[in-house]
Amino acid sequence: MQLTAPAASRTDTPARTRDADGMAVASFILGLLGLLVLNLFLGPVAIVLAAVSLWRGTARRGRAYLGLALGVADLAVLLAAMQMSHTVSWSL
């Protein structure tokens, strides 16, 4: 008869995968939002979150790749808008 629960292992794989899934979704949302506002900040954050979630082995690989692509698109939109307006920032 066992009165206590067995000790959890140090490599808690389901929690790590769940965290990676959350990062993949967050990178997608931040990349999408970065197309509209704060793309200088949200683009790199989306790229980093997508890369970390892919490195951790997310089950939502499609969302992570979309977040990565949207993060790169954020920076490309910023670069194009800066070239058109000849300034360091852009506004609508």
N, C-alpha and C positions, 0 to 999 in steps of 0.2 A: 504494500500500500504506500502510495506516494502522497504526501501532504502538501508539497509545494510544486510549483510548475518548474519544468526543466529550464535551465539558464539559456537565454537566447544567444545565438552565435554572434560574433563580432561583425561578420559580414552579413548584414541583414539585406539580402538581395531584393525581396519585394519592396521594401521601403526605398531602396536606392533606385529601383526602376520607376517607382511612383514619383520620386523627386525628379528623375530625368524626364518623365512624361510631362510633369508640370513645367519644367524648363522649356520643353519643346513648344508647348502651348503658349507660354509667356513670350517666347521669341517670335512666334507667329503674330501674336497680338501687338507686341511692341513694334515689330517691323511694319505691320499694317498701319498702325497709328503714326509711325515715323514718316510715312509718306505725306502726311498732312501737317504735322507740327514737330518741332524739335528734332529734325532728322539728323543733325550733327551729333546729338546725344543718343537718341534712340536707335539709330542705325548700328553703331558699334556694339551697343548693349544686346541688340537682337542677334548680331553675329556671334558674340561670345556665348550667349545662352544656347544658341543652336549648336555651336561646336562642342560645348560641355555636355549637352544632352546626348549628342551623337556619340561622344567618347564614353559616356556612361552606359550606353546601350539602351536607348529608349525604344519603347514599342511603337511610338508615334514618329517613325522616321520621316514620313511625308511632311508632317507639320514642322519638324526640325529643318528639313531642307527648304520648305517654304519660308520659314523664318530667316534662314540664312540668305536666301535669294532676296527677300524683302529688305533685309538689312543692307545688302550690297546695293539694291535699288534706291534705298534712302540716300546713300552717299552719292550715287550717280545723279539723282535728281538734284541734290544740293550742288554738286559740281556743275551741272548744266545750267541751273538757275544763276549761280554765281558768274558763270561765263557770259550769260546773256545780259545780266544787269551790271557787270563790271564792279561788283562790290563783294565784300566778305560774307554778307548775309543776303537773304532774299525775302520779299514779302509779296503778298498777292495784290 
